[in-house]
Amino acid sequence: MAPILYDYCRMPMGDIWKEDGDKRCKLVVGILGLLVIVLLGVPLIFFIIKANSEACQDGLRAVMECRNVTYLLQQELAEAQRGFRDAEEQAVTCNQTVVALMASLDAEKAQGRKKVEELEGEITTLNHKLQDASAEVERLRRENHVLNARIADTDSASSQDSSCAAEPPLLILLLGLSALLL
């Protein structure tokens, strides 16, 4: 009797391998597909669980809140920059006005100094005239005193002649004083 382990193969070996190869190939492709699905599915499920977790949701809310705050801060910064530019423009205008006013003030000061110098010159001239007039008045007083003394001396001799003679020098004295003051 023949051994049991040996069985006669009715197909040629090439066909057996071909048929087994197709089955094996399908099996390997199926296993690889299942393995890829499992390998990609597990991290995807893990990611979905993590993404839907409370911490991730809190982080997402925090990111959105930060974006909103950042947007508001950017708007405030833009407003502040506009205000700063406006303030700079006003400062430039004020500086130009100050420069113009300073130039005008300097011109007014120069004109005022010139006027003061003119007035001081005029005052000096008037002081000299006043001194001259005072000296003339003093001289005329002395002359008048001398004349009054002469008149008093001659008065005892003739009172009529002295009153006529005293009037012309007094008249000359008053005319001289009025001419000096004019």
C-alpha positions as CSV (number, residue, x, y, z in Angstrom):
1,M,0.0,0.0,0.0
2,A,1.0,3.5,-0.7
3,P,1.6,6.1,2.0
4,I,-1.3,8.3,2.9
5,L,0.6,11.5,2.8
6,Y,1.2,11.3,-0.8
7,D,-1.6,12.2,-2.9
8,Y,-1.5,12.3,-6.6
9,C,-1.9,15.8,-7.9
10,R,-4.0,15.8,-11.0
11,M,-3.0,19.4,-11.9
12,P,0.3,20.5,-13.2
13,M,2.5,22.4,-10.6
14,G,2.5,25.7,-12.5
15,D,-1.3,25.8,-12.4
16,I,-1.3,25.0,-8.7
17,W,1.1,27.9,-8.0
18,K,-0.9,30.2,-10.2
19,E,-4.1,29.4,-8.6
20,D,-2.6,29.6,-5.1
21,G,-0.8,32.9,-6.1
22,D,-4.1,34.5,-7.0
23,K,-5.6,33.5,-3.7
24,R,-2.5,34.5,-1.9
25,C,-2.4,37.9,-3.7
26,K,-6.0,38.6,-2.9
27,L,-5.4,37.5,0.7
28,V,-2.3,39.8,1.0
29,V,-4.1,42.7,-0.6
30,G,-7.0,42.2,1.8
31,I,-4.8,41.9,4.8
32,L,-2.8,45.0,3.7
33,G,-6.0,46.9,3.1
34,L,-7.3,45.9,6.5
35,L,-4.0,46.9,8.0
36,V,-4.0,50.3,6.3
37,I,-7.6,50.9,7.4
38,V,-6.7,50.0,10.9
39,L,-3.4,52.0,10.9
40,L,-5.2,55.0,9.5
41,G,-8.4,54.5,11.3
42,V,-7.0,54.3,14.8
43,P,-5.1,57.6,14.7
44,L,-8.1,59.2,13.0
45,I,-10.3,58.0,15.8
46,F,-7.7,59.1,18.3
47,F,-7.5,62.5,16.6
48,I,-11.4,62.8,16.5
49,I,-11.6,62.0,20.2
50,K,-8.8,64.5,21.0
51,A,-10.3,67.2,18.7
52,N,-13.7,66.8,20.4
53,S,-12.2,66.8,23.9
54,E,-13.0,69.6,26.4
55,A,-9.4,70.8,26.5
56,C,-9.3,71.1,22.7
57,Q,-12.6,72.9,22.6
58,D,-11.3,75.3,25.3
59,G,-8.2,75.8,23.2
60,L,-10.2,76.5,20.2
61,R,-12.4,79.0,22.1
62,A,-9.2,80.6,23.4
63,V,-7.8,80.9,19.9
64,M,-11.0,82.5,18.7
65,E,-11.0,84.8,21.6
66,C,-7.4,85.8,21.0
67,R,-8.3,86.4,17.3
68,N,-11.2,88.7,18.4
69,V,-9.0,90.5,20.9
70,T,-6.2,90.8,18.4
71,Y,-8.7,92.2,15.8
72,L,-10.0,94.8,18.4
73,L,-6.4,95.7,19.4
74,Q,-5.5,96.2,15.7
75,Q,-8.5,98.5,15.3
76,E,-7.5,100.4,18.4
77,L,-3.9,100.6,17.2
78,A,-5.1,101.9,13.8
79,E,-7.2,104.6,15.6
80,A,-4.3,105.5,17.8
81,Q,-2.0,105.8,14.8
82,R,-4.5,108.0,13.1
83,G,-4.8,110.2,16.2
84,F,-1.0,110.3,16.5
85,R,-0.7,111.4,12.8
86,D,-3.4,114.1,13.4
87,A,-1.5,115.2,16.5
88,E,1.7,115.4,14.6
89,E,0.0,117.4,11.9
90,Q,-1.3,119.8,14.5
91,A,2.1,120.0,16.1
92,V,3.7,120.9,12.8
93,T,1.0,123.6,12.3
94,C,1.5,124.9,15.8
95,N,5.3,125.0,15.3
96,Q,4.8,126.9,12.1
97,T,2.5,129.3,13.8
98,V,5.0,129.7,16.7
99,V,7.8,130.4,14.3
100,A,5.7,133.0,12.4
101,L,4.6,134.6,15.7
102,M,8.2,134.6,17.0
103,A,9.3,136.3,13.8
104,S,6.5,138.8,14.2
105,L,7.4,139.4,17.8
106,D,11.0,139.9,16.9
107,A,10.0,142.5,14.3
108,E,7.7,144.2,16.8
109,K,10.6,144.2,19.4
110,A,12.9,145.7,16.9
111,Q,10.4,148.4,15.9
112,G,9.7,149.0,19.6
113,R,13.5,149.4,20.3
114,K,13.7,151.8,17.4
115,K,10.8,153.8,18.7
116,V,12.3,153.8,22.2
117,E,15.6,155.0,20.8
118,E,13.8,157.8,18.9
119,L,11.9,158.7,22.1
120,E,15.0,158.7,24.2
121,G,16.7,161.0,21.7
122,E,13.7,163.2,21.7
123,I,13.7,163.2,25.6
124,T,17.4,164.0,25.6
125,T,16.8,166.9,23.2
126,L,13.9,168.2,25.3
127,N,16.0,167.8,28.5
128,H,18.7,170.0,26.9
129,K,16.1,172.5,25.8
130,L,14.6,172.4,29.3
131,Q,18.0,173.0,30.9
132,D,18.7,175.8,28.5
133,A,15.3,177.3,29.2
134,S,15.9,176.9,33.0
135,A,19.3,178.6,32.7
136,E,17.6,181.4,30.7
137,V,14.9,181.7,33.2
138,E,17.5,181.9,36.0
139,R,19.5,184.5,34.1
140,L,16.3,186.5,33.5
141,R,15.4,186.2,37.2
142,R,18.8,187.6,38.1
143,E,18.4,190.4,35.6
144,N,14.9,191.0,36.9
145,H,16.2,191.1,40.5
146,V,19.0,193.5,39.4
147,L,16.4,195.6,37.6
148,N,14.1,195.5,40.6
149,A,17.0,196.6,42.8
150,R,17.7,199.5,40.5
151,I,14.0,200.4,40.3
152,A,13.9,200.4,44.1
153,D,16.9,202.7,44.2
154,T,15.4,205.1,41.7
155,D,12.0,204.7,43.2
156,S,12.8,207.0,45.9
157,A,13.8,209.6,43.4
158,S,10.9,209.5,41.2
159,S,8.0,207.1,41.4
160,Q,6.5,208.1,38.1
161,D,9.5,207.5,36.0
162,S,10.4,204.2,37.5
163,S,6.9,202.6,36.9
164,C,7.2,203.5,33.2
165,A,10.8,202.3,33.0
166,A,10.0,199.0,34.8
167,E,7.3,197.8,32.4
168,P,9.4,197.4,29.2
169,P,12.0,195.0,30.8
170,L,9.3,192.9,32.4
171,L,7.5,192.7,29.1
172,I,10.7,191.7,27.3
173,L,11.3,189.0,30.0
174,L,7.8,187.5,29.5
175,L,8.1,187.5,25.7
176,G,11.6,185.8,25.9
177,L,10.2,183.0,28.2
178,S,7.3,182.3,25.9
179,A,9.5,182.2,22.8
180,L,11.8,179.7,24.5
181,L,9.0,177.4,25.6
182,L,7.6,177.3,22.1
